Amino acid sequence: MLLDGILQDLSVNCHSVDKPILLEVRQLDLVGIEIEETRQNIDKISEHVEEAKKLYSIILSAPIPEPKTKDDLEQLTTEIKKRANNVRNKLKSMERHIEEDEVRSSADLRIRKSQHSVLSRKFVEVMTKYNEAQVDFRERSKGRIQRQLEITGKKTTDEELEEMLESGNPAIFTSGIMDSQISKQALSEIEGRHKDIVRLESSIKELHDMFVDIAMLVENQGEMLDNIELNVMHTVDHVEKAREETKRAVKYQGQARKKLIIIIVVVVVLLGILALIIGLSVGLK
């Protein structure tokens, strides 16, 4: 809707502009809007990641978490994946357009490259934090399962626990738990934590390919961004040198002007003296 409105305004107000120029203006506006929308999406993902961390803590702190808390986390996870896929597609689209315009060496293209690189790096940074939060939640959930198994009299090693998680069947270790109230509560928590980890691992796998894809994109952009920064530094150096040369030129020009004035004054004085001498010589005759 926003893009359509802008394009309509451009069409109404730019009848007198040549079509190629109008098309270029439209493209620049679309690129600017796309960049801003992508930036906003990344910021929103960052907010969702912080909310997910809080929900992870709430779930870990309660023996039997509220169903609503888990539902909220599920919705948040879905929203993060949706926005992350949108950002990934936008970044790859921008990359394709940049490659298509690579033949044109322009300030606009360099700016778009820099913006694309900054957004990609920011996206990877946000998704890395999300991945770290997920892994931390998994490890702490696994620790809770291990403690609950110990309460019921079952001791397990990390390898055995991983085997249970990979099998997707907690009954491997819970089948022999005694029928007591504390054991039932422990069993309920074990099964709940196991389901949490299964859902979490599914989410991690879904995001893995996308994360690697964008991480590789950023890695490939490293040299390009360094070159852009180097070019900017060289440009600044050239500007400073030009400024110093201009100052020296102005200084030299001022000094030359002063010398010219002095020479003119000396010549005028000499001419005056010469005229006076000639006048006196004629008078004496």
C-alpha positions in Angstrom: 0.0 0.0 0.0 2.8 2.4 0.9 4.7 1.7 -2.3 1.6 2.1 -4.5 0.8 5.5 -2.9 4.4 6.8 -3.5 4.4 5.6 -7.1 1.0 7.3 -7.7 2.3 10.5 -6.3 5.4 10.3 -8.6 3.2 9.7 -11.6 1.0 12.7 -10.9 3.7 15.1 -10.1 6.3 14.1 -12.7 4.5 14.3 -16.1 7.1 16.8 -17.3 10.0 14.5 -16.4 11.6 12.2 -19.0 10.5 8.5 -18.6 14.1 7.2 -18.0 14.6 9.7 -15.2 11.2 9.0 -13.7 11.9 5.2 -13.8 15.3 5.8 -12.0 13.6 7.9 -9.4 11.0 5.2 -8.8 13.7 2.5 -8.5 15.6 4.7 -5.9 12.4 5.2 -3.9 11.6 1.5 -4.0 15.2 0.6 -2.8 15.0 3.2 0.0 11.6 1.8 1.2 12.9 -1.8 1.0 15.9 -1.0 3.0 13.9 0.8 5.7 11.3 -2.0 5.9 14.1 -4.6 6.3 15.8 -2.5 9.0 12.4 -2.3 10.9 11.9 -6.1 10.5 15.4 -6.8 12.0 14.7 -4.4 14.9 11.4 -6.2 15.5 13.1 -9.6 15.5 15.6 -8.3 18.1 12.6 -7.3 20.3 11.0 -10.7 19.9 14.3 -12.4 20.8 14.4 -10.5 24.1 10.8 -11.5 24.8 11.7 -15.1 24.0 14.5 -15.0 26.5 12.1 -13.8 29.2 9.7 -16.6 28.4 12.5 -19.2 28.4 13.4 -18.0 32.0 9.7 -18.2 33.1 9.4 -21.8 31.7 12.6 -22.9 33.3 11.7 -21.5 36.7 8.4 -23.3 37.0 8.1 -27.1 37.6 5.0 -27.2 35.4 4.9 -24.1 33.2 1.5 -22.5 32.4 0.1 -23.6 29.0 -0.4 -19.9 28.1 3.3 -19.2 28.6 4.2 -22.0 26.2 1.6 -20.8 23.7 3.0 -17.3 23.8 6.5 -18.7 23.2 5.1 -20.8 20.3 3.5 -17.7 18.7 6.7 -15.7 19.2 8.8 -18.4 17.6 6.5 -18.5 14.6 6.7 -14.7 14.3 10.5 -14.7 14.5 10.7 -17.4 11.8 8.3 -15.5 9.6 10.1 -12.2 9.9 13.5 -13.8 9.5 12.5 -15.5 6.3 11.2 -12.1 5.0 14.5 -10.4 5.9 16.5 -13.2 4.3 14.5 -12.9 1.0 14.8 -9.1 1.0 18.6 -9.3 1.5 19.0 -11.8 -1.3 16.8 -9.7 -3.6 19.0 -6.7 -2.8 22.1 -8.7 -3.5 20.8 -9.8 -6.9 20.0 -6.2 -7.9 23.4 -5.0 -6.8 25.0 -7.7 -8.9 22.9 -6.7 -11.9 24.0 -3.0 -11.5 27.6 -3.9 -10.8 28.6 -2.6 -14.3 27.6 0.9 -13.2 30.2 2.4 -10.8 28.2 5.1 -9.1 27.9 6.6 -5.6 24.4 5.3 -5.4 25.6 1.7 -6.0 28.3 2.0 -3.4 25.8 3.3 -0.8 23.5 0.4 -1.5 26.3 -2.1 -1.1 27.2 -0.5 2.2 23.6 -0.5 3.4 23.1 -4.1 2.3 26.2 -5.2 4.2 25.3 -3.3 7.3 21.8 -4.9 7.3 23.2 -8.4 6.7 25.6 -8.1 9.5 22.9 -6.8 11.9 20.6 -9.6 10.9 23.3 -12.2 11.6 24.0 -10.6 14.9 20.3 -10.7 16.0 19.9 -14.3 14.7 23.1 -15.4 16.5 21.7 -14.1 19.8 18.5 -16.0 19.1 20.4 -19.2 18.4 22.5 -18.8 21.6 19.3 -18.3 23.6 17.8 -21.4 22.1 20.9 -23.5 22.8 21.0 -22.2 26.4 17.4 -23.0 26.9 18.0 -26.5 25.6 20.9 -27.2 27.9 19.1 -25.8 31.0 16.0 -27.9 30.1 18.2 -31.0 29.7 19.7 -30.2 33.2 16.2 -30.1 34.7 15.3 -33.4 33.2 18.5 -34.9 34.6 17.7 -33.6 38.1 14.2 -34.9 38.0 15.4 -38.3 36.9 17.8 -38.3 39.9 14.9 -37.5 42.2 13.1 -40.7 41.0 16.3 -42.7 41.6 17.5 -42.9 38.0 21.0 -41.5 37.3 21.9 -40.8 33.7 25.0 -39.7 31.9 24.9 -36.9 29.3 25.3 -39.5 26.5 22.3 -41.4 27.8 20.2 -38.3 28.1 21.1 -37.2 24.5 20.1 -40.7 23.4 16.7 -40.2 25.0 16.2 -36.8 23.4 17.2 -38.0 20.0 14.9 -41.0 20.2 11.9 -38.7 21.0 10.7 -41.3 23.6 11.1 -40.3 27.3 9.8 -43.7 28.3 13.3 -45.1 27.8 14.1 -43.7 31.2 10.7 -43.1 32.8 9.1 -46.6 32.4 10.5 -47.9 35.8 9.7 -44.8 37.9 7.9 -45.6 41.2 4.2 -44.8 41.6 4.5 -42.1 44.2 3.3 -38.5 44.3 6.8 -37.0 44.0 7.6 -39.4 41.2 4.5 -38.5 39.3 5.3 -34.8 39.5 8.9 -35.5 38.4 7.6 -37.7 35.5 5.2 -34.9 34.4 8.0 -32.4 34.4 10.4 -34.8 32.5 7.8 -35.3 29.8 7.0 -31.6 29.6 10.7 -30.6 29.3 11.2 -33.3 26.7 8.4 -31.9 24.5 9.9 -28.4 24.9 13.3 -29.6 23.7 11.7 -31.5 20.7 9.9 -28.3 19.6 13.0 -26.3 20.1 15.2 -28.6 18.0 12.6 -28.4 15.3 12.8 -24.6 15.3 16.6 -24.7 15.4 16.7 -27.0 12.3 14.3 -24.8 10.4 16.4 -21.7 11.0 19.8 -23.4 10.4 19.9 -23.3 6.6 18.7 -19.7 6.6 21.3 -18.7 9.2 24.2 -20.4 7.3 23.0 -18.8 4.0 23.1 -15.2 5.5 26.3 -15.9 7.4 28.0 -16.9 4.2 26.7 -13.8 2.5 28.1 -11.6 5.2 31.5 -13.4 5.1 31.7 -12.8 1.3 30.8 -9.1 1.8 33.6 -8.6 4.3 36.2 -7.7 1.6 33.7 -5.5 -0.3 32.9 -3.5 2.8 36.6 -3.1 3.7 37.2 -1.8 0.1 34.3 0.7 0.5 35.7 1.9 3.8 39.2 2.2 2.2 37.8 4.2 -0.7 36.0 6.5 1.7 39.2 7.0 3.7 41.1 7.8 0.4 38.4 10.2 -0.6 38.7 12.0 2.7 42.5 12.1 2.3 42.1 13.6 -1.2 39.7 16.2 0.1 42.1 17.2 2.9 45.0 17.4 0.4 42.9 19.5 -1.9 41.9 21.8 0.9 45.6 22.3 2.0 46.6 22.9 -1.6 43.8 25.5 -2.0 45.0 27.2 1.2 48.5 27.3 -0.1 47.4 28.6 -3.5 45.4 31.4 -1.8 48.4 32.2 0.3 50.7 32.3 -2.7 48.2 34.3 -4.7 48.0 36.9 -1.9 51.7 37.1 -1.6 52.1 37.5 -5.4 49.4 40.3 -5.3 51.3 42.1 -2.6 54.6 41.9 -4.6 52.9 43.2 -7.7 51.5 46.2 -5.8 54.9 47.0 -4.3 56.5 46.8 -7.8 53.8 49.1 -9.2 54.4 51.6 -6.4 58.2 51.5 -7.0 57.8 51.9 -10.7 55.4 54.9 -10.2 57.9 56.5 -7.8 60.8 55.9 -10.2 58.8 57.4 -13.0 58.0 60.4 -10.9 61.6 60.9 -10.0 62.6 60.5 -13.6 60.0 63.1 -14.7 61.2 65.5 -12.0 64.8 65.1 -13.2 63.8 65.7 -16.8 61.8 68.7 -15.9 64.6 70.3 -13.9 67.0 69.6 -16.8 64.8 71.4 -19.3 64.3 74.3 -17.0 68.0 74.9 -16.5 68.5 75.0 -20.2 
